[in-house]
């Protein structure tokens, strides 16, 4: 991560207004949405069983209503 970010910051020669580029804004929005989905899905999974329970449960709510692995979907969108 350090090598990639140092190259992008020091040697890439990006124009000054690159932060206002539509591609950058779409990427940031997609990253933030994926992070929100990932955090919310992990919260649902953590609270699925009460302490001491050992049975299996199907997660409900959030994107779990549409996909079976909402936490993985959010992580893929995030990265």
QUINOR-V968991 format. One record per residue. N is the residue number from 1. SS is DSSP state (~ for helix, > for strand, _ for the rest). Layout:
((N;SS) (N;SS))
//
This chain:
((1;_) (2;~) (3;~) (4;~) (5;~) (6;~) (7;~) (8;~) (9;~) (10;~) (11;_) (12;_) (13;_) (14;_) (15;_) (16;~) (17;~) (18;~) (19;~) (20;~) (21;_) (22;~) (23;~) (24;~) (25;~) (26;~) (27;~) (28;~) (29;~) (30;~) (31;~) (32;~) (33;~) (34;~) (35;~) (36;~) (37;~) (38;~) (39;~) (40;~) (41;~) (42;~) (43;~) (44;~) (45;~) (46;~) (47;_) (48;_) (49;_) (50;_) (51;_) (52;_) (53;_) (54;_) (55;_) (56;_) (57;_) (58;_) (59;_) (60;_) (61;_) (62;~) (63;~) (64;~) (65;~) (66;_) (67;_) (68;_) (69;_) (70;~) (71;~) (72;~) (73;~) (74;~) (75;~) (76;~) (77;~) (78;~) (79;_))
//
